[in-house]
Amino acid sequence: MSQNNEILSYMAKGNAITPMDALKKFGCFRLASRINDLRNDGHKIHKVMKERNGKRFASYYLIERAK
């Protein structure tokens, strides 16, 4: 399964994903690029910026799958 499909499947189960999650779970170093691919395929994905221990990072949520 491709990283795009793995990430989409993970988010479709109601999970948010961060760059650290993507690296640990799927070996994905470029989550923002994978999210861009998914958006280009028509999936609606929301990004929320979070901060923890003085570090800012994105957390992505699937709003709606492509039809």
C-alpha positions, 0 to 999 in steps of 0.5 A: 500500500502506498503512503498516500493510501496508508495515511488516507486510511488512517485519517478515515478512521477518525485519526488526526495525523502529525508529521511525527505520527507519519514518520513513526507509523508509515516511514513518511518524512514528507507528510505535507507533500502526501497531504497535498497529493491527497488534496489534489485527488479531491479529499478535503483535509483540514490543518490545525497548527499546534504547539507543544514544548515550544515547537509548532507543528501541523495536525491534519484531519480528514473532513471528507473523502473524494467522491 
